[in-house]
Amino acid sequence: MAKSEQSSSDDNFAYSQEESSEKSKVELDFNEDEETLVIRMYNLVGERWSLIAGRIPGRTAEEVEKYWMSRLRSGLISIENGFQVVYLV
């Protein structure tokens, strides 16, 4: 591969990573109403992300699951004793 082709390929890869990072940040920006609905739906149906996403216009099951898992990992929500009881920390 020629040097100029390699540089172009590197630029495209960097742009792709930047674009992906921005998209995932946007995916995890849920407003307060969306967050409340996710919590309420989780309490009702558990990890049925497609069912939960169906109640939030413009959200996919993958976005809802990523959001939930990021909040769980960060300790902003927790599940007590294996039950579907969720607390906002």
DANORVEN-V145316 format. One record per residue. N is the residue number from 0. PHI is phi as a letter, one per 30 degrees, with the letter a starting at -180 (999 if undefined). Layout:
# DANORVEN-V145316
n:N phi:PHI
n:N phi:PHI
This chain:
# DANORVEN-V145316
n:0 phi:999
n:1 phi:d
n:2 phi:e
n:3 phi:d
n:4 phi:d
n:5 phi:d
n:6 phi:d
n:7 phi:d
n:8 phi:d
n:9 phi:d
n:10 phi:d
n:11 phi:d
n:12 phi:d
n:13 phi:d
n:14 phi:d
n:15 phi:d
n:16 phi:d
n:17 phi:d
n:18 phi:d
n:19 phi:d
n:20 phi:d
n:21 phi:d
n:22 phi:d
n:23 phi:d
n:24 phi:d
n:25 phi:d
n:26 phi:e
n:27 phi:c
n:28 phi:d
n:29 phi:c
n:30 phi:d
n:31 phi:d
n:32 phi:d
n:33 phi:d
n:34 phi:d
n:35 phi:d
n:36 phi:d
n:37 phi:d
n:38 phi:d
n:39 phi:d
n:40 phi:d
n:41 phi:e
n:42 phi:d
n:43 phi:d
n:44 phi:b
n:45 phi:i
n:46 phi:d
n:47 phi:c
n:48 phi:e
n:49 phi:d
n:50 phi:d
n:51 phi:d
n:52 phi:d
n:53 phi:d
n:54 phi:c
n:55 phi:c
n:56 phi:e
n:57 phi:i
n:58 phi:c
n:59 phi:c
n:60 phi:e
n:61 phi:d
n:62 phi:d
n:63 phi:d
n:64 phi:d
n:65 phi:d
n:66 phi:d
n:67 phi:e
n:68 phi:d
n:69 phi:d
n:70 phi:d
n:71 phi:d
n:72 phi:d
n:73 phi:d
n:74 phi:i
n:75 phi:d
n:76 phi:b
n:77 phi:b
n:78 phi:c
n:79 phi:c
n:80 phi:h
n:81 phi:i
n:82 phi:d
n:83 phi:d
n:84 phi:c
n:85 phi:c
n:86 phi:c
n:87 phi:d
n:88 phi:c
